[in-house]
Amino acid sequence: MPAKVRTANTLVARFLERAAAQSPNPGALVPNPFLPQKNSQTGRWHGPRYSLRRQKELVKQARADGVIGLLPPGVKARREDGAGERSDVASASSGLPALNWEGEPAPKSTVGIRSTQRRFKGHKWEREAKERAEFVAKRMETMAKRIAEAKAAKIQERTKARPSLPF
């Protein structure tokens, strides 16, 4: 059986039609299918309706069609990329419904579980390389003076150890 080829337009259109069918009112907020949802009765969380792989496919095809603004903001399509901006011009020209999406994805965080900055792991010499470079640079500034002092101390030590009589 040959594989069914889906065009970009049909994938994005089907996605938006399904989302529009969930909302009876055209201006009402539609739950974002790219984000996890909390059940108000049980308090339990359910994963996003669309997997990250499917989100990425939809985003790629919506970008190709120039209708990225009609998709909801999610992990694979952020507001900065233009997702969820609901351009009425784009929806009118493409014939796709423009929806008001509910929810925003959590911002990407660089902090770990313990709310501390993620520590750079590596060899000890790599972690201390910056401090050591500063230390060496500081010591190199006074190197000529220290060499002169060391030579003078060596000459003084030699003269002190030399006997006063030649034999």
Secondary structure, DSSP 8 states (H G I E B T S, - for coil): -------HHHHHHHHHHHHHHH-SSTTSEEE-TTS-EE-TTT--EE--SS-HHHHHHHHHHHHHHT-GGGS---SSS-GGGTTT---HHHHHHHT----EEE--------B-TTSSB----S-HHHHTHHHHHHHHHHHHHTHHHHHHHHHHHHHHHHHHHS-SS--
